[in-house]
Amino acid sequence: MKDRKKAYSRQKHMLTMINIFLSPLILILFILAGVAAYFKNMSLGISANIYLNLLIFYALISMAYYLAKIPLEYYSGYMLEHKFSLSNQSLKDWMIREVKKGMIGFIISIPFVFLLYAFIKYWPLYWWALAGFVWFFMSILLAKFAPIVILPLFYKYSPIGNMELKDRLSRLVREVGVETSGVYEINMSKDTKKANAAVIGMGKQKRIVLCDTLLKNFSEDEIISVMGHELGHYKLKHVLKSVLFGGILLVSTFFLTNIVFLRLHDIVGYASLLYDFESLVLIYAIISGLNIITLPVHNLFSRKLEKVADEFTLKITDNKEAFISTMKKLADQNLADVDPGKFYEIMLYSHPPISKRIAFAESFKKR
């Protein structure tokens, strides 16, 4: 089992790293190969309305970008998961899911693309600050409403059938002092064998969500331990801290993007206006490149919050044995590498590796 976890994690990590570097590379190639210019000329001849032309240009670029990445997505999201017996999806289901994800992502991003174009056109000195603020605001809206608007498009919510567990979870919520709209089960088993749970949403939309894969294979004490961790994030205001920290990184990224953008604009042959359609592709390429740098910073901050949430659940449940057994089961069921290399931990892990979480629990003494 250990070798199987290592083999799966090694391949998954390598594919994730390739994907991270591939995103800016594809966009840069679109610029240098003239793909962006070709799509711009094609879209500008369709209408006298500049924003309709921009929409067509964005649709063409998005489709080309999606097609360029689909082989990697197919292998990583479908082939690899089936190779290690982690997926329950048919090829048809996977394709439908990918198309649905792509369409939703495209629709959600249209307002931001329009605003980004307008910001560069009318406020060229401050576009980066305006874009950062709008992107930050949109991320908050998504965090708040995605659980009730977007997630049901992929998974079905239903009240959990185990009333005893529901009562225990409700008592835990009251003890912690976090208000939620209810306890729900989602049918993740239709896609995967992996287990997960979360408190999702913000404000009155917060809800406890348990995957059916978790309910099926974990004991009540283990599920309580998982939810204690998730509730800790809300009780300790980790959601707010994450949003603010992410906002700082976001605005910083846009600030640096503007500096790089102004230097590269003429180098890549964009001697025309800053708000040219092709400029948007360059901006997205720069942001994707800078994300490689900010990703380990964001993950470091996230790992610190996750460790605090682990401490929180160990305190309120007073059951380190359940926590440790949960970690071991999650590693087995999700084929998680309990002790990954330091490079992958820094770059990819938003949670401490399971070996460190278990070691922390074993040494934990409730004060």
Buried (B, 14 or more C-beta within 10 A) or exposed (E): EEEEBBBBBBBBBEBBBEEBEBBBBBBBEBBEEEBBBEBBEEBBEEEEEBEEBBBBBBBBBBEBBBEBBBEBBBBBBBEBBBEBEBBBBEEEBBBEBBEEBBEBEBEBBBEBBBBBBBBBBEEBEEBBBBBBBBBBEBBEEBBBBBBBEBBEEBBEBEEBEBEEBBEBBBEBBEEBEBEBBBBBBBBBBEBBBBBBBBBBBBEEBBBBBBBBBBBEBBEBBBBBBBBBBBBBBBBBEBBEBBBEBBBEBBBBBBEBBBEBBEEBBEEBEBEEEBBBBBBBBBBBBBBBBBBBEBBBEBBEBBBEBBBBBBBBBBEBBEBBEBBBBBBBBBBBBBBBBBBBEEEBBBBBBEBBBBBBBBEBBEEBEEE
